[in-house]
Amino acid sequence: MATATLSTKFQISIPKEVRDQQHWTAGQEFVFIPKGKGVLLMPVPGLNDLRGLAEGANAENYRDRNDRF
């Protein structure tokens, strides 16, 4: 199990084995999601990663903000 230490500037370096396994690169953006006494670290997906996500979704009866008032 890989471990890291929180620095005095509240920074953590992600161990190389984890970065390599997850294919994370320098400059990549992440989101921190609180989970009980821990935190879930997830990379923010790019637009290309989201393409096709809603493929086949039914767009009938779509409501936008103007329909809510």
N, C-alpha and C positions, 0 to 999 in steps of 0.2 A: 504494500500500500504506500503510495506516494504522500508525503507530507510537506507542508510549507509553514513558515513562521511569519506572523504579522509584524511588520517593521514599525519603528517609532513614528513613521509618517503614514501609518495605517495602509501600507501597500503589501500585497502578496504576490510572489512570483509563482506562476503555475509551473510545476515540474515538467521537464522536457518530455518524459515518457507519456504524460497526460496530453500535452500539446500535440505530440506526434500521433497518438492514438486517435484523437478527436479531429485531427487535421486543422487545428487552430493556427492562425497566422498573426504576425505583429500588425497592430492597427485595427484588428477586428473588434467590433462593438459587442458588448455583453449586457444582459439584464440580470439583476439580482432579485430573486423571488423568495421572500421569507417563508420558511416551512418549519413550524414549531420552534425548536431551539437551534435550527440550522438555516442554511440558505441554499437555494437551488441556483446554480450559475448556468445560464443558457445563452448561446450566441444569438444575436438579433439577426433574423433571416434577411437576405437581400431580396430585391424584387424578382430576380431570376429564380430564386428558390421558391417563391410563392406562385409562379406561373403554373396554371393548370390546376391549382388547388380547388377551385370551385367549378371545375369542368363538369358539366352535366347537371348543375344546380338548376332548380326550377325558378325562373325569374318572374313567373306570373304572380299577380297580386303583390308586387313589390311596393313597399311603403317607404317614402322618404320623409324628411323633416316637415315638409309642407302638409303631409297627410295627418300629422299628429295634432293639429290645432283645430 
